[in-house]
Amino acid sequence: MPEWYGSFGGAYVPETLVPALKALEEAWRTARRDPAFKAELARLSREWGGRPTPLYFAENLTREIGGAQIYLKREDLVHGGAHKFNNALGQALLAKRLGKTRLIAETGAGQHGVATAMVGAKLALRTEVYMGSVDMERQKPNVLRMRLLGATVRPVDHGAKTLKEAINEAFRDWITNVQTTYYLIGSAVGPHPFPSIVSDFQSVIGKEILRQSKQAWGGHPDLVVACVGGGSNAIGTFQPMLRTPVKLLGVEAGGSGSSLAVGSASLTKGRPGVLQGMRTYLLQDAEGQVLETESIAAGLDYAGVGPEHAFLKESGRVEYTSVTDREALDAFHRLCRAEGILPALEPSHALAEAMRRARDLPKTARIVVTLSGRGDKDLEVVAQHAPPG
Amino acid sequence: MPHLGETLAARRRSKQSSLLVYMMAGSVPEERFLSTVDALKTAGVTGLELGFPFSDPMAEGPVIQQAATDALRQGFHWPDLLRLLSACSQRLPCAVMTYLNPVLQRGEARAFEEMHGAGGSALILPDLPVEAAGPFRALRRKEKVDTVLLASPATTPDRLSLLVRRTEGFLYLVSRYGTTGAGEGTTPSTQGKEGDLGPLIARAHELRPDLPVLVGFGVRSREDVERHRTSGADGVIVGSAVQTRLSAGRSPEEIGAFVASLLG
């Protein structure tokens, strides 16, 4: 389990958290080799979570675009409506193993909060979720879902009141209550060993894609596309394919797209620094103060990114680009109408870029887009923007 | 002004207890900040920790968080810190306390050179683990700026001996599980459990008899100061209790009187 991805990663945390991180690393090291742990994770993923998710050929969309074939990895069909389930379940089982009685989590779009609330209910762990008040406002349905599932939602009211501030507050809670509490981090970010653990639990996405594409057409996809905020669905998708010839593409949020705005595109517009326990690409000013970000997709609205993505960018193995709010909205509407699928705004970014690339590729090429979640949570945001003409 | 680490070591040798005060640079106008430093000096404070604001201060409670936000909103920058540090270090031995990223973006070597030039003699970074402190420690030979490491009640015996060996100037012992300040937080139990610090302090002194050990986080009353002294600490660090008064507009005299009351 790597602590460093090239010069990225590490564990830059206050001393109080060091023993907890070491205990977590040890617990994961033994759990991942424990057949009973793996069997329990597999059983709950299947029976409770609905895995494996389909690899779906978007025939109508493909015909409309008129280029490469577009397939969707349907993580929107996982229990709870997003890939966040894969990680929340795995880490909650680790929390049990560590004898913790309380789960805390941060959430941006609310999908990770919902997933944590679900596993908290299922495994009888008291659950508290930190969420920026701006995000609570724009992702109301998920706030309600968390509460119905028995979790306490704690509003975070400083800074931009979005994901980064929620993570800070969750860390402060963890520093205070580390003896009883497990911090179930929702993306492949934070100090070691979180990025590796999250990447491992999410790699089920990429493994299934490889297996399913072999069954469907006897080979690999040519191009695989995923959206990147913290980057957990993307790293879970890419991780099993790093040693294959598949071309990998991560799509960040470009925000409003104005020339002055940085959006939330840490990899395409940031530079290396240390935030929230990790060395990675950050959107920051000249003195290292972290900038406030903006994106229509709460789940991508973050100034940092998982350290493995920072490494994959520098090594050149994965290409990263960004897509604006408007382009993501257009892709959202297009998928609704063409396929009868209502995607979340986060993977709508990946979809927008995939459609653009499909036009320039031959009809024999195959693109897989990880559709990381469903869009029910986004109805209000989408309604506030004019549909395409 | 004398070097902070050397001052603390001398006071340990002569069995005098020390008290450091933390205040966020840039959180109030410079003139009032410096008058407060004068009052602290009169009150008998040993040294000063100047906070440099960071946008994401993970280990701070609400008082210091708000002070950082205030400073950043007023456009407080690194050159402003150096100017303030120059003025403060003529009054009291000074450390700078901030987070890793602002120092990395300045460049470690350049930041050390500048802090030294402004009379600073220590740097405290709560998110710098001992494993990553090497490059900072290497700079001490040139600039004589100590890299102070932090220990906590969660620190295991093995790790404590590593921290004690590697820290410079003094060991900053965090009093308890939790963030800075005294239980005025938004998290459910910001008033974290205080650890039994006596054995940790004794062990640190056994490993390095010359090393001053100072206790911080949540120190706000005469009782707190007495308790930590009794457990063997060479001194305490008072942050949020002073900052909350500074931010509320209390006069330098009032703040000086408060700190004097802690010293007894």
Chai-1 contact restraints between the chains, C-beta under 6 A:
chainA,res_idxA,chainB,res_idxB,connection_type,confidence,min_distance_angstrom,max_distance_angstrom,comment,restraint_id
A,Y12,B,L100,contact,1.0,0.0,6.0,A-B,restraint_1
A,Y12,B,D127,contact,1.0,0.0,6.0,A-B,restraint_2
A,P14,B,A59,contact,1.0,0.0,6.0,A-B,restraint_3
A,P14,B,P126,contact,1.0,0.0,6.0,A-B,restraint_4
A,E15,B,L150,contact,1.0,0.0,6.0,A-B,restraint_5
A,E15,B,A151,contact,1.0,0.0,6.0,A-B,restraint_6
A,E15,B,S152,contact,1.0,0.0,6.0,A-B,restraint_7
A,T16,B,S152,contact,1.0,0.0,6.0,A-B,restraint_8
A,T16,B,A154,contact,1.0,0.0,6.0,A-B,restraint_9
A,P19,B,A154,contact,1.0,0.0,6.0,A-B,restraint_10
A,P19,B,T156,contact,1.0,0.0,6.0,A-B,restraint_11
A,N168,B,D56,contact,1.0,0.0,6.0,A-B,restraint_12
A,N168,B,M58,contact,1.0,0.0,6.0,A-B,restraint_13
A,F171,B,M58,contact,1.0,0.0,6.0,A-B,restraint_14
A,R172,B,T179,contact,1.0,0.0,6.0,A-B,restraint_15
A,R172,B,T187,contact,1.0,0.0,6.0,A-B,restraint_16
A,D173,B,T187,contact,1.0,0.0,6.0,A-B,restraint_17
A,I175,B,T179,contact,1.0,0.0,6.0,A-B,restraint_18
A,T176,B,Y177,contact,1.0,0.0,6.0,A-B,restraint_19
A,T176,B,G178,contact,1.0,0.0,6.0,A-B,restraint_20
A,T176,B,T187,contact,1.0,0.0,6.0,A-B,restraint_21
A,T176,B,S189,contact,1.0,0.0,6.0,A-B,restraint_22
A,T176,B,T190,contact,1.0,0.0,6.0,A-B,restraint_23
A,T176,B,G192,contact,1.0,0.0,6.0,A-B,restraint_24
A,G273,B,N101,contact,1.0,0.0,6.0,A-B,restraint_25
A,V274,B,L100,contact,1.0,0.0,6.0,A-B,restraint_26
A,V274,B,N101,contact,1.0,0.0,6.0,A-B,restraint_27
A,E287,B,W78,contact,1.0,0.0,6.0,A-B,restraint_28
A,E287,B,P102,contact,1.0,0.0,6.0,A-B,restraint_29
A,E287,B,Q105,contact,1.0,0.0,6.0,A-B,restraint_30
A,G288,B,N101,contact,1.0,0.0,6.0,A-B,restraint_31
A,G288,B,P102,contact,1.0,0.0,6.0,A-B,restraint_32
A,G288,B,Q105,contact,1.0,0.0,6.0,A-B,restraint_33
A,Q289,B,S55,contact,1.0,0.0,6.0,A-B,restraint_34
A,V290,B,S55,contact,1.0,0.0,6.0,A-B,restraint_35
A,V290,B,D56,contact,1.0,0.0,6.0,A-B,restraint_36
